[in-house]
Amino acid sequence: MIKTPRILAAALLTSSIALVWLAANNGSNSHVHNPKDEPAPQNVTTSSDDSRLQPSWATGSKVQKSALTPNQISGQTSGQTGSVLQLDPALTSTFQNVAAGYAVTSQFPSWSVPLDQHQTDLLNPNGESLNHRDLTPAGLPLSISMALSAYRYAPGEIIEGAVSLSGDADTLRRVRNVSVAITDSRLRPIKELKAIQASQTGSNSTSAGTRWETHIAADPEWPQQLNYTTVVTLNDGQTVSQSSPFQVTAWSAMITGVGSHWQEGNELVIPVTVRDASPGYYKLGAALFDQQQQPVAYLQGKQSLSGSSGTIKLRVWGSLLQQLEQPQKLWLGSFQLRNVPSRPGSPIQWGHSQQDRYPISTVDPARFDAEPYQDEQAQARLEFLQALGTPAH
């Protein structure tokens, strides 16, 4: 996940509040908070597969506006007694940078943020999975690279994989065998694969490389969490293994199209139609593109579906549309549809789309204005970060 100013701000806010509290309570006999003292929160589901987890303050939790001044934060207010908290200049500079970034991102709601071509994890959420390991620090001048055509597959889809070895030519000549297999989450073998040598380079030089490829259809009987595992065996019997995780999961819903959009205030509302859905609570992420297929915004919506079909609304904040040069058709794609389980610890179910992108009828940017999104909590957080980044006098 990309470390946006929103995420950095959350981390720094947590750290800074802790520092201020410690300074205010230094020398007291107050009980030190330990997360283990509290019961686990209920009805909260987390997953490492959630590519855009939001901090609690970005999802509507109440935050009290700070009334601290820079001098109070640094512990140098006139007449103050007790210990003094002096922020390190490097930390102050960090707060300044984060506050500057947050000042930009806070102009947009969390469900409609700017997007550019460098944010590949959002533009291609189920893209090629790469895994690289350099064994030189361990005394073996060799590198193993693994590539899968995607991270998530539906039963029956073709899993295209590749294993590449590169490094010292003498070491590569010592390689006796390369085996590839599908293994479970504990690396227990499920299916041995036939690896076909696809290329070999530089065998007569000091450095060389060899590549093997595999193709297999995802089996519906396999468990959801899997690994693509290779074992390299040298002539002396030494073995080196490397694994790359992936998933095989039946789709829980399918995106079938985009309905007619409409305007609400300074927002464009885009309904996305879903069918063949298992009942549940769905979260949808998608990228909005202009008529030249350039990214404009990343959108997020959510909806409970009780039947097998329904609609999930995505909203675009007007300032992102107002910057377009002329009325034009847009595109919606790079979908990431999740059925979030109601019970903590249960796996997320995933949906997919019939098409990679859907056209959106002409949108006139003149109908929207450039005003920033207004959020009192975001403004309070920004002022607090700015105060932390202001050197005390």
N, C-alpha and C positions, 0 to 999 in steps of 0.2 A: 504494500500500500504506500502511496505517495505521502510523504510527510509535509502536508500542507500547513500554512500558518494557523489554520483552525486547530489541527492536532498539536502543533508545537505550543500554541497558546494554552491549550488545556493542560499540558504537562507542566509548563512553566507557572501557570496560575496555581496549580496544586502545590508545587514546590515553594513558591513565594509565600502563599498563605501559611504554609507550615513554618517557614522561617520567621514570619512576623509573629505568629502565635508563640513560637519558642522564645523569641526575644521578650515578648510581653509577659511570659510566665517563667522566665529564668529564675532559678533559685527557689521557686515555690514547691509545695508538696503535691501539686496537682497530678492526678493520674495520667500517665502517658497512654494515649490511645493506641490500641493494638487491634488490627482488623480481626484477629482471632477471637476477641472478646465479644464480637457481634455475631448474631445468627446470620446464616447465608441469606441473601435476598431471595424472595420468592417470585415465581413467574417471570424469571429472566432467562433468556436463551442466548447463549453465545456460541460462536463457531469460528474456527480458523478459516473457514471458506468465505466468510463475509468480507468482501473486498472493500467495503466502504463503511466500516463501523464508525459511528459518530460518538464523540464524547458526550457525557450526560448533559452538559450544558447546551449542546447543540440539538438536543431532542426535547427541549421544553422543560427541563427541570428548573426549579426556581433558584435564582442566584441573587443574593442581596448586593446592592450597589455599594462599593467601597467608598468611605468618606475619608480615607487616609490621604494625607498629602505626602509629597516626596520626602519632606523633612521628617514626618512621623514614621514613614517606612524605614528610613535610615537610622531612626532612633536619636535624632538631633533636635527635636522640638524644644524650644525654650522652656525651661522649667521641668523637663522630663527627668524622672528619677529612675533608678534601676539600670540594668545593663543596656548597652548600646549595640544595635545591629547595623553594621556598616556593610552595604553591598559591595562586593568586589567590582572594580571597574569593568572587568571582562564580562561579568554577569549583567551589569548595567547595559553594556553594549549589546549583549544578546537580547535583552528585553527591548531595546530600541529597535533592533532588526525585526523581532517578532511582532512588535506593535505596528511597525510600518507595513508588514505583510498582512497583518490582521485588519488594518485600516482599509485595505483593498478588498479582502474577501468578505468582510462584514457588510459590505455594500450589497451583498446578494444573499438571498435566503439559502439555507442548506440544501433545499430541494431543487435549486436552479443555480448552478455555478458555472463560471467560464471554463472552457475546455480548449486545449490546444493539441497540436499533433504530437507533442512529446509525451503525453499522458497515455502511453500505449496500454497500460493495464486496464484503462477504462474503454479505450477504443477497440481493444481486442481482448475481452475478458476471459475467453476460453481459447486463447491463442497457443502457439507452440510452447511447449514446456522444455526448458534447457537446464542441464545440470553439468557442471564442470568441476574437475578435481585435479589438482596438481600434486603429484607424488614426489616432486623434487625435494621438498623439505624433509621427507622421510628417507631420503637417500636413494630413491629410485627415479632417475631422470625420465619420467614418463608422465603424460597427462591423459586423463580419460574424460571424454565429452559424450554426453547422452542427449538425445533429442527425441521428443514425442510430438506428433502432429497436433495434439491438443492435451488439455489436462482432464477434461471430462468427456466421457463417451456414453452413448446410449447402446443397449444391447443390439448386436448386429453391425454396428459401425466398425469400419476398418481402422485399426490402430497401427499407424505407421511409425516405426521406431528406427533409430540409427545409433550406432556406437562408433566412436572415433578414438583411435590411439595416436598420439603424436609425441615426439621427443627425440631422444638420442637413438640414432640408427642401430648401434650395437645392442641397445636394450630391446628394441623392437624385434631384432633377429632372435632374441632369446625367448620370445613369446611362443609357447607351444600350442596354446588353444585359447579361444575366446568363446564362451558360452553365454547365451541370453535366455532368460526365463521370465514368466509372469509369476510373481510371488505375492503372498498375502501381506497384511500389515506387520506380521512378525517375521517376514522374509522366508516363510516356508513355501517351497515350490508348489505351484499349481499347474503350470504348463510350460514345458520346454519349447523354445522357438528355434526355427531354422534360420540361422544368420548367414546371409549371402554377402561375401566380400564384394563391395561395390567399387572400391578404388584403392590404389596404393601409390604413394608419391615419395620421391627422394630416397629410395632404398639403397642407393650407392653413395649417398652423401652423409654428412655428420648428423643431419636431422631427417626425419622421415615421418610418414603418417599413413595410417590404414583405416578404412571405414567399412563397417558392416551394416546391413539393413535388414529389417524384419517387417512382415505384414501378417496381421491376424485379425479376425473378426472378434469383437467383444462378446463374450459368452454370458447369457443372462443368468447362468448358474453361479457365476463368480461372485464373491463378496464385493461390497461397494468400494472399500478402501484397498488399493492394490499397489504393487511396485513393479516397475520395469527394471530388472536386475541383470547385471552382467558380471561374470567372473573371468578374470584374466589369469591364466596359468603360465608360469615361466618354466623353462627347461629344468631348473633345479627343484621344481615342485612348489615354489613360492606362489601364493595366490593373492590376488587383489580383487575386491568386489566393490561395486558401486550400484546404487539404486536411485531411481527417480519415481516419486509417488504419482499416482493418477487414480481416477475414479471411473467406475461403470455404474450408471444409475438410470433407471427408467424415468422418462420425463413425466412430471406431474401435471403439466399444462402446456398449451401451445398458443403462442401469439399468432393471430390470423390476419391482423390488419389494423389500420388506423382510421377512425371515424372523422367526421367533419369537425373542425376546430371552431372555437368561439372565444370572445374576449370578455374578461371580467376585470374591470378596472385597468390596472397596468400589467395584467397577466394574460397570456395566451394559454388556453386550456386545450389539451390534445387527448382525446379518449383513445385508449388502446384496447382492442377487443381480444378476449382470451376464451378459448374453448377447450374441451377435453380435460377439464380441470378437476383435480381432487379437491374436495372442500377444504378450506383452510385460510390462513392469513398470508397474503402475498405481498412481497415487496418487489418493485420493478425499478430497474435502473436502465437508462438508455441515453444515447448520444444524439444531439441535434446537429445536423449539418446544413450548410447553406447550399445554394444551387450549384456551386462548384465543388461540392462534396468536401468542403473544409469544415472542421469542427467548430461549433459555436458555443454549445452549452452541454453540461451533463445534468440530466433530470432524474428525479427520484419520486416515486409515488407508492402508495400502499392501499390495499383494499382487502376486506374479508369477502371470500366467495363461498356461498352456501350451496350453490349448484354447480353444474358442469360447465357453465359459461358465465361471462360477466365482462365488466369494463373496469380498467384501472386508469385513472386520470393522471396525466403529467402536466405540469404547469411551467411556463417559461416566464421569467421575470422580464419586464418590458425593456429595461436598459440594455439587455443582451440582444434584443431585436432591433432597438432603435439605432444601433450602430451599423446595421446593414445598409448598403448604399441605395437600394431600390426595391420595389415590390418584387418578390420572387418566390418560387416554389422551394420548399425545404425538404429535408430527408430525416427520417428517424431510424436509427439502427444501433448496433453494438449492444444488443439487449442482454440483460442479466435478470432473469425472473426466478425468484426463490419462494418456496412455500415454507414459511418459518414455523417450526413445530411449537405446540403449546406447552409441551413438557420439556424442562431443561435437560440437556444431555442427549435428546433425540436428534438424529441426523436431519439436516436440511434437505428438502426435496427440491429438485431443479426443474425449471421449464425451459422451453426453447421456442424458436420462431420459425414459421414456415419460410420466411424470406430474411435475407440479411438486412435489408433496408426497405422502408416503405415511404412513398412520396406523400408530402403534405401540400395541400393546395395553397395557392398564392397568399403570402402574408405581406401586408403593407407596413413597413417599419414606421411610417409617419403617424400611425395610430397609437404609437407608444412613446413614452418619454424617458429621459435619461436619469430620472430621480433615483437615488439609492434606496435600497430596502431599509425600512425603519424598524428597528428592534431595540427596545429599551435595555434588555439584558445584554445584547451585543455591545451597545454603547457603553454600558457600565464596565464590561470587561475590557473594552478598548481603553477607557480612561484609567483603569487600574494598571494595565500594562504600560501605558504611557507614563504613569506616575513612577512605576518601578524603573523605567528607563531614563528618568530625569535625575541627574546628579544632585545630591543635596548641597545646600548652600550653608 
